[in-house]
Amino acid sequence: MSIENYLAFLLSIFLSIFFSANFLCKFKKKLYFCFDNYHGIQKVHLHDATRLGGLSIIISTSFILFINFDNYYSYLFISFTLPIFIIGFIEDLTNKLSVHLRLLSLFILCLILTIFNNSIIEESDVFFLNIFLFDPMLAVVFSAFGILVTCNSWNFIDGLNGLSSGLGSLIILGFSYIAKVEGLHNLSEALFLVFLCVFGFYLINIFSAKIFLGDSGAYFLGVIISISGIEIANKSENISAWAIFFIIIYPATEIIFTSLRRVFQKRSPFYPDNMHYHSLLLKSFKKLNFQVSNKIGNSISGFVCTLLGIIPLVIFLFFNLTYLQAINGSIIFALLYLTSYNILDKFCDEAG
């Protein structure tokens, strides 16, 4: 792909994402059915906003990938993301789709799409896991479950301005670079185009705070990241599945820890609270009494969490970790996460 083509794609993507995002912002009062209001224990924003950010991303991404449809991964991304996007989009529109029905629908879709597109994890470098992966049926279930968890992990961290879209876009860009280094040029190209679409939305989100990803946008990011991670791990001799897991360890740790925390507190792991890592970080920021608006504090906290989440990718790119190093790195990150979480939690309690 020539530099001229990249510039043309860059221009068209940014125009489409800015126009679609601004359209949704300007006409959000007419789209009352897709408001994300500030009522709810997990909410950290102080004004109504539209939850249709995922729609602006899917419009621009589909448009640009259709132009580049001779690339197999353009087809793969569109065919895999659209059905799952629709589930999230229904929830964004109605806010009435039960979490159990949503998860069941997503898992069934992930199973079907995993089989249809052959997006199956083939190797884990760990003997007892490979026993499962060597069985075709168990490998499909394991892969579909991994995609489902990744989708929901991006939904879990979608609580601050720019966090989910910022971290998602940077990881997609990182995957694009890794794919290029590993000779997967078509995958690299498709991922780069998706990165531009998501990054355009990120700029709108972090500066305006008037349009959010919604469930549909978070699911979109989770699907792109999970299936591209599987492709890289399967088709590269140098990148293990554990390296991919290490790169996305922040949202992975968030969903695992949050679910376990709620279970130990004898609450449903599926229903929201305001005790996420990013929620505590924002609370701590407010306790420090910086003279900034809630929107700016929200965006700064989101930026800090994004920097935290991107550290594993930076480490991997510099040191090209083996699977054992990636496993150890994941454990170390999880321990640091838990330690800093407890510090933030105590600070919020002491500050009142």
N, C-alpha and C positions, 0 to 999 in steps of 0.2 A: 504494500500500500504506500503510495507516494506522499510526500509532505503536503502537496496541494490537496490531495484527497482528505488527509487528516484535518487540514484547516477548514475544508468545506464541511466535513462532518462536525467539527467543533462548532462552527458558526451555526449550522442548522440545529444542532442539539441544544445549544444554549438559547437560541431564539425560541425553539419549541417549548423548552422547560420553563423559561421565564414568562412566555405568553400564557401557557396553560396554568402556571402557578398564580400569576397575577389575575388571570380571569377568575379562577376559583376564589381568590381573596376578595376581589371587587364585588363579586356576585354572591358571596357566601350568605348574605342575609336572605336571598331568595332560595338558598339551598338549606333551609332551616332543619331539614330532616337529617343532615349530616354534620351537625354541630358537635364539637367536643367541648362541652361546657366545663366550668371549673369546679363543679360539684362532684364530690367523690373522694374517698379517703386517699387514693393514690395520686390525685391531681396536684400539680405543683404550679400551674399557671393561674393567673388571676383574671382571665378574660375568655370569652368564647372564641373558638377558632374552628375552622373547617378541618375535617379528618380525611379529606380527599387528596392528600399529597401523593398517595400511592397511585391515584388515577393520573396525575400529571406525569409521574415517572413512567408508568406503563404506556401512556400515549407516546411520549418522546422516544422511549426505548423501542417500542414496536415499530414506530415509523422508521427509525434509523436502521434497525436490524432487517426490516423488510427490504430496504434499499440494498443491504449487504446479504441478501438471502442465499446467495451461492455458497456462503460459508455455512458448513454443517452446524456449527454452534449457534448461529443465528436461529436456525430452525429449532435446535434443542432448547435454547433459552425460552423462545416464544411458546413452544408446545408444552414445556414443563411449568412455566410460570403462570400462564393464563388461567388454567383451571383452579390452581391454588389461590391465585389473586382474587378470583370471583368469590370464593368463600369469605375471604377477609373483607371484600368490598360489600357483600351483603351485610356483614356485621357493622361496617362503617356507616352504611345507609340507615340501618334499622336500630342498631344497638340492642337487638332483642334475640340474637342467635345464642342459644345456651352454650356455655363453654364445653360441655360434654358432647353435644351434637357437633360443635365446631371441630373438636379434636378428632372425633370418630370420622367425620367427613374428610378431614385433612389426611388422616392416616390411610384411609381407603384410597384416596387420590394418590398419595405418595407410593403406595403399593403398586397401583396400576401404572403410574408413570415410570416408576423404577423398572418394572418389567418391560414396558413398552420401549423405553429408551436405553435399557441395559445399563443404568447408572448404579452399578452394584460394587460395593467395596470388595476387592478381591484378596487383599493381603493386609494383615495387621502387624506382622513381625513378632507377635506374641502367640505362643503355641496353643494355649487353651482357647484363645479367640479364633485362631485359624481353624480349629476343629469345627466351630460353628460355620465359619465362612466357606469351608470346603463343601458344606451341604448347600446346594443351590437354593432351596426354599428358605432355609434359615438365613442365608446371605441376603436374600431379597428382603426379608422381614427386618433384619438388622440394619440394612441400608436405608429402608423406608423410615424406620424409627429414628435413625440418625438425622435424616432430612427433616422429619417432623420436629425433633428437638431443636435443631438449628433454627428453623422458622420461628418457633416460639421463644427461643433465647433472644432473638432480635426484637421480638415484641416485648420481652421483659425489660430490656434496657431502653425502650423507647419512652423515656420519661422526661428528658431534658432537651432543650433546644440544640439541635445539631448532633446529639450523641449517636443515635442509631444510624442516621444517614451519613454522618461524618466518619464514624468507625467503619461502617459498611463500605463506603466509597473507597476509603484508603486500603482496606483489605482486598477489595476487588482490584484496585490498581496494583497492589502487591502481587496478587495472583497472576495478573496480566504480565508483570515483569518476570515472575518465576516461570510461567508457561513459555515465554519467549526464550529465556535462557535454556530451557529444557527442549527447545525445538518444536514446541506446540504452537506454531505461529497463528493458525486459524483461531484457536482458543484465545490466545493472547489478544488478537485483534478484536474479537467479539467482546471480551472483557473490558478492553479499553473503551469501547463505545458505550458500554453500560456504565462504566465509571463516570464518563462525562455527563451522562443523563442524571445520575444520582447526585453528582457534585453540584450540578446546576440547581437542583432542588435544595441541597444543603445550604447554599448561599441564601436562598429565599427564606428558609426556615430559621436559620440562626440569627438573621438580622431583623426579620419581621415578626417571627413567632406567631404568625396568623394562619399558617397552614401546617398541619402535622402529617406524618406518614400514615397514621391509622394502621389498623391491622393488615390491610391489603398491602401497604408499602413495606411493613416489617416482614410479612411473609415473602414478598417479592425478593427482598434482600437475602433472607435466609435461604430461599431456594437457589438463587444464583450462586451464593457462596458455597453451599453444600455440594451442589452437583459439579461445580467447577473444581472444588477441592477433591472430589472423588475422581474426576477425570485426570487431574494432575498426579494424584497418588497412583492411579492405575497405569498411566502411560509414561511415567518417568521412572528411570532406574535410580534416581538420586533422592527422590522426595518420598518419604513414608507417610502413611496415614496419620501417624503420631505427630509429624511435623505440621500437618494441616490442623490437627486438633490443638497443638500448641499455639498456632497463629490466632485461633479464635477462642483462646482459653478464657478471656474475660467474660464474654456472654455465656460461655459454657459453665464457668464457675458460678455466675450469677443465677442461672436457672436451677442448677443442682443445689446450691446452698439455700436459695430462697424456698425451693420446694421442701427440702429437708427441715429447714427452720419452721415452716408452717406446720409440718406434720408433728414435729416435736412439741410445738405449742398447741397441739390438738385442734388445728384449724385446717380447713381444706387447702391443699396446695394450689388449687385452681382459682381462688378468689383473691382480689387485689388487696394490698396494704400499702402503707407509706414507709416501709422499712427496707427498701432497696438500697444498695450502696449509693447510687446516684441521689436518692432522696435524702440520705443522711449527709452527703456531701453538701447539698444545697442548704439543708438546715444549718449545718456548721458554718457555711459561708454567711448566712443571715445572722447567726449569733455573734459573728465578729463585728457586726455593725458597720460594714462598709457603706458609705453614702452613695449607693447606686440603686437604680430601679430594680424591681423584681425581674423584669425582662433581661436586663444586663447581667444580673446575678445568675439567672437561669442559664444564659448563654455561656458565661464564664465557667460555671460548674460543668456544663456539657462539654466544653472544650477541654477542661482538665481530665474528665473521665475518658474522653477520646484519646488524649495523650497516654493515659494509663493503659487503655486497651490496645494501643498500637505498639507498645513496647515489645511484646513477643515477636511481632512481624519484623521489627527493626533488628532484634537480636538474631533472628533466623537469617535474614538477608546478609548480615555481617559475618556470621559464623557457620552457616550451612549445617545445622545440627543433624547428628545421626538420630535414629529413632530412640535410642536410650537417653541421649541428651535431651531430646524433646520431651520424653516422659518425665525426666528429672526436672526440667524447666517448668513443666505443667504443675508438678507437685509444689515447687518453690513458689510459683506465682499464686497458687491456691492458698498457701500458707500466708504469704504476704497480704493477700486479699482479706483473709479472715482476721489477721492481726490489725490491719488498718480499719477494717469494719468495726471491730470492737472498740478501737480508739475513738472513731467517729461517734459510735453509739453512746459511749460514756461521756464524751464531750457534750453531746446534745442533751443528755440527761442532767449533767451538772450545770449546764448553762440555763436549764429550765425551759 
